């Protein structure tokens, strides 16, 4: 089984964003959201590593972050952190959508 390194990296990025938001601004909501969504992204990456067609938790997590952080980026115009997370989340949604449509490999 191949490990979903991209998914685990995404989970680490989301988690570290929450930790940095808390460290810089003392934002408890950033910490809570970063830990929650980072954990969900990590769980999704683990499931994807176990079964390459099990994309749902990763897809829902990255889709939610795309919408929420995309809205924050649109309203604030600030790339960091909202634009960065929205962009990376959108790339994850695209990657997972491709995984959904590609045919499973014969073993």
C-alpha atoms as one frame of an Amber mdcrd trajectory, in Angstrom:
protein
   0.000   0.000   0.000   1.235   3.459  -0.895   1.265   6.070   1.846  -0.578
   9.290   0.977   2.340  11.633   1.724   0.601  14.564   0.034  -2.452  14.089
   2.254  -0.348  13.866   5.408   1.581  16.984   4.353  -1.699  18.813   3.826
  -2.859  17.724   7.291   0.399  19.009   8.793   0.012  22.338   6.973  -3.536
  22.831   8.259  -2.567  21.878  11.810   0.497  24.108  11.813  -1.629  27.001
  10.538  -3.876  26.682  13.573  -0.886  26.480  15.900   0.743  29.539  14.327
  -2.528  31.482  14.537  -2.688  30.703  18.231   0.994  31.515  18.856   0.937
  34.837  16.976  -2.480  36.210  17.868  -3.626  34.081  20.786  -6.559  32.934
  18.653  -8.212  29.959  20.325 -10.671  29.517  17.397  -7.687  29.219  15.019
  -6.129  26.616  17.271  -9.364  24.631  17.568 -10.102  24.769  13.835  -6.520
  23.908  12.918  -6.467  20.896  15.229  -9.931  19.720  14.165  -9.441  20.058
  10.412  -5.821  18.897  10.594  -6.921  15.769  12.440  -9.688  15.114   9.927
  -7.265  15.610   7.037  -4.819  13.218   8.723  -7.582  10.637   9.184  -8.541
  11.054   5.534  -4.914  10.595   4.440  -4.673   7.448   6.572  -7.869   6.054
   5.028  -6.638   6.932   1.555  -3.378   5.110   2.307  -5.333   2.003   3.317
  -7.828   2.114   0.451  -7.132   4.454  -2.513 -10.834   4.726  -3.360 -11.842
   5.916   0.146 -11.632   9.660  -0.488 -14.715  10.943   1.333 -13.302  12.302
   4.608 -10.426  13.972   2.764 -12.789  15.389   0.157 -15.275  16.779   2.688
 -12.490  18.260   4.829 -10.654  19.943   1.958 -13.931  21.079   0.364 -15.074
  22.678   3.604 -11.734  24.430   4.049 -11.841  25.630   0.436 -15.238  27.232
   1.009 -14.560  28.703   4.451 -11.045  29.992   3.811 -11.934  31.071   0.275
 -14.703  33.240   1.688 -12.328  34.697   4.292  -9.759  35.420   1.568 -12.385
  37.049  -0.646 -13.603  39.268   2.197 -10.194  40.232   3.600  -7.981  40.156
   0.493  -5.146  38.814   2.673  -3.251  35.883   1.208  -1.899  34.706   4.554
  -3.339  32.509   5.923  -6.767  32.359   4.277  -5.624  32.524   0.643  -2.898
  29.948   1.140  -5.150  27.409   2.843  -7.959  28.039   0.332  -5.591  27.492
  -2.598  -3.980  24.358  -1.199  -7.410  23.005  -0.225  -8.695  23.633  -3.740
  -5.734  21.701  -5.133  -6.564  18.840  -2.758 -10.188  18.841  -3.937  -8.969
  18.580  -7.539  -6.524  15.798  -6.672  -9.232  13.835  -4.866 -11.714  14.374
  -7.695  -9.168  12.863 -10.089  -8.755   9.891  -7.754 -12.504   9.378  -7.842
 -12.708   9.213 -11.627  -9.589   7.197 -12.346 -10.124   3.491 -12.762  -8.771
   1.172 -10.083  -5.617  -0.659 -11.060  -5.752  -4.396 -11.575  -3.616  -6.408
  -9.171
